[in-house]
Amino acid sequence: MPFLNRFELDLGVRYVRAKRRNSFISFISAVSMFGIALGVAALIIVISVMNGFQSELRSRMLAATAHIELKGIDGPMLDWQSFIPKLKEQKDVRAIAPYVVGEGLWVNGDINKPSQIRGIDPAAETQVAEVQKHMRMGALTDLKAGEWGVVLGIDLARGLGVRVGEKVALMIPQGTVTPAGSVPRVKTFTVTGLFEIGWIEADSRIALIHLNDAQRLYQLGDGVSGIRMKLENLLEAPEFAARLAPQLPRGYLIADWTQQNANFFKAVQLEKRVMYIILTLIVAVAAFNLVSTLVMVVTDKQSDIAILRTLGARPFSIMQVFVVQGSIIGVIGTLAGLFLGLLVALNLNTVVGFIERMFNVTFIDKTVYLITELPSKVLAADVFTIVGMSLVMSLLATLYPSWSASRVNPAEALRYE
């Protein structure tokens, strides 16, 4: 015998379509359906935004950083060139670039801005990071050894009030010893380019100079702060770092991109989980409304149930009728929410832009959220999980009212008819 006969299916569908004597029941049914649709749509939109935020933040961070960094713990790497052949032997390594990193204070008249000073080999850097793809003016190859040129983040340049071709002074904390005491060293640079990654931490705090200039500026000789590497697959960076770490001599540290920006990604992942739980409650509330709806329908249809029982309908058949009715409400609400959620998630920037223009508000402040626009990334796995969860909750919500309907006593129900 099939689990669901044509009789139960037809009767369940007819109860959904039929006009009710009690309009309040119809209203509660509509509210339940709307609540399920709203919950599903909200879940799809918010989870897609969280996925997009995580993906966008990762890609913008990696534009300014590398998959793997190898550096000295107690000081610069003086024997870094001996590491290059060993690293090139690793099959996962696509590119290698040395770097020097330090802190400095840029000064332009009365304006001063602190930043991270990063010395790079322009040719090697373009293979490891993607700053070149985000250049607004100039190119990394404009940095020449001994010419003291600098490429600034767009927000750092705006803050200093400088443009390409203008001079700006750099003051570093490593002082020069004089008879009067130690004084900070100051060097004048020429702005040769501007980059804009869209990540506020890079655009406002990073300045790129030539590797040789950085070595001279920080008095490192031939030493470097570390070596940056790009892998074939960035997702394998943690495994690669863990595999290479035991092979390193004492005094060296290896870190992958997930460790360098761990707090950001942990925060985003935690927010995603919390938002999923909170918004799931919307679907849960709608499911409780569905329970109320079916309980009232069962009460309203007691005489019909009694007649069906006297005609030979089994209790399980009666239960199936109301399971079908509740499930149809859940399916319609879920599909409506799926359509609305995908419609908004796939056109999020258009929707957000319209709302911002309409009400003259700004939802994304890059000084707070680190990015300049609201991203969205719809993942099939998340959509299937949300839809499946909604359908399961809707089905579970039908069980008690349906079981209650199957226990209606025909004699009691028809006593006053």
C-alpha positions, -999 to +999 in steps of 0.1 A: +000+000+000+015+034-009+022+058+020-001+085+005-032+076-014-049+098-040-078+102-016-057+119+012-038+140-013-070+153-031-087+160+002-057+178+017-054+200-014-092+207-013-090+219+023-062+243+014-081+258-015-116+258+001-130+290+015-134+289+052-164+297+073-140+312+098-121+339+081-097+341+111-083+306+102-076+318+067-058+348+081-037+327+104-029+304+074-017+334+054+004+347+083+020+313+086+028+311+049+041+347+049+062+340+080+079+310+065+085+329+032+100+358+052+122+336+073+136+316+043+142+348+023+159+365+052+181+335+058+192+333+021+199+370+019+218+373+051+239+341+047+247+352+011+258+386+024+280+369+050+295+346+024+301+375+001+316+395+029+340+367+038+350+360+002+355+397-006+374+404+025+397+375+019+404+384-017+411+420-008+434+411+020+453+387-002+457+414-027+480+431-002+494+401+015+507+367+006+496+331+011+527+323+032+552+344+051+585+332+064+603+356+087+629+358+115+617+360+151+646+379+167+657+400+137+662+402+100+669+372+078+706+376+068+708+342+050+675+345+032+690+338-002+699+303+009+662+296+015+651+304-020+663+271-037+648+250-009+615+268-012+614+265-050+617+227-046+583+227-029+558+216-056+530+239-043+550+271-045+542+293-074+562+325-067+586+338-040+595+374-031+616+389-003+604+419+017+614+444+043+588+458+067+590+487+092+571+516+106+573+552+097+557+586+099+549+605+067+551+643+069+538+668+045+538+703+059+517+703+090+502+669+082+516+636+094+503+601+090+518+568+104+520+538+081+536+505+075+566+508+052+570+478+030+602+473+009+595+451-022+612+438-053+587+451-079+592+423-104+588+395-077+560+413-059+537+412-089+540+374-089+532+371-052+505+397-045+479+416-067+486+452-058+495+459-094+459+450-105+447+477-081+470+506-092+450+538-097+481+557-111+516+545-119+530+510-116+550+490-091+578+488-117+582+526-114+600+519-081+637+520-089+666+513-065+682+545-054+656+568-067+636+568-034+602+565-049+571+554-030+537+539-040+510+550-015+476+537-006+449+560-020+435+570+015+470+575+029+478+599-001+445+618+004+452+621+041+487+636+034+474+657+005+499+645-020+497+634-056+519+615-080+551+634-087+551+653-054+576+650-026+568+637+009+591+631+039+594+599+059+605+599+095+615+565+110+620+557+146+655+542+142+675+573+151+709+586+141+734+591+169+747+627+171+767+646+198+733+660+209+718+626+212+697+602+190+675+619+164+650+603+141+661+598+105+642+617+078+642+608+041+624+625+012+605+603-012+588+610-046+553+596-050+554+574-081+520+557-079+487+552-060+468+519-053+433+513-041+425+478-030+392+486-013+405+474+020+408+503+044+437+487+063+458+486+031+446+518+015+453+539+045+483+523+062+506+507+035+534+524+016+556+505-009+592+514-016+620+495-034+636+467-015+671+481-018+659+515-005+642+499+025+674+479+033+694+511+033+667+531+052+665+505+080+702+497+079+697+460+072+726+455+048+717+425+026+691+412+051+653+412+047+624+410+071+611+378+055+601+359+024+566+359+010+552+330-011+522+324-033+508+288-036+489+270-063+459+268-040+454+293-012+432+269+007+461+246+012+482+273+029+476+261+065+486+225+056+517+238+037+528+259+066+523+230+091+544+207+068+572+232+063+575+245+099+594+214+113+621+218+085+630+254+095+660+262+117+655+277+151+647+314+151+624+314+121+586+316+119+562+306+092+526+319+090+498+314+065+472+340+055+446+325+079+469+332+108+478+367+097+441+377+096+426+352+120+405+376+140+387+390+110+377+355+097+368+342+131+345+372+137+328+368+103+323+330+109+309+337+143+285+363+130+273+340+103+265+313+128+247+337+151+227+352+123+217+318+111+204+308+145+185+341+150+169+341+116+159+304+119+137+315+148+116+334+123+109+301+105+103+285+139+077+311+148+060+306+115+059+269+121+043+275+155+017+296+137+012+266+114+004+244+144-022+269+156-037+270+121-041+233+118-054+230+154-082+255+145-088+237+112-092+204+129-117+219+154-136+235+125-136+203+105-146+179+133-180+171+117-163+164+083-137+141+101-165+123+118-184+117+085-152+104+069-146+080+098-182+067+096-176+061+058-146+039+066-117+063+066-089+050+088-073+073+115-040+072+096-058+085+065-073+114+084-039+122+098-024+122+063-051+146+051-040+173+075-003+165+071-008+172+033-027+205+041+000+218+065+028+206+042+013+225+012+013+257+033+049+250+042+060+242+007+043+273-008+059+295+019+093+280+014+092+283-024+080+319-021+109+327+003+134+309-020+123+330-050+123+362-030+156+355-013+174+346-045+160+376-063+173+400-037+206+382-031+215+380-067+207+417-072+218+430-038+239+460-050+210+472-071+185+469-043+209+485-017+218+513-041+182+521-047+174+522-009+205+544-002+194+569-029+158+568-019+164+575+018+198+592+015+216+568+038+248+548+037+248+512+048+285+504+042+310+526+060+344+514+048+360+527+080+339+502+099+334+473+076+367+475+058+351+473+023+333+498+002+302+478-011+279+451+001+289+418-015+267+388-019+277+352-027+249+326-031+261+290-023+240+261-034+248+242-002+235+270+020+203+273-001+196+236+001+202+236+039+178+265+044+151+251+022+155+216+037+153+230+073+122+250+064+104+220+049+114+197+078+101+223+104+069+227+084+064+190+083+070+186+120+046+213+128+018+193+111+023+161+132+005+171+165-026+187+148-028+158+124-025+132+152-052+151+171-075+149+140-070+112+138-083+107+174-116+125+168-145+104+181-172+104+154-200+099+180-189+129+200-183+150+170-218+144+155-238+145+188-250+181+183-251+181+145 
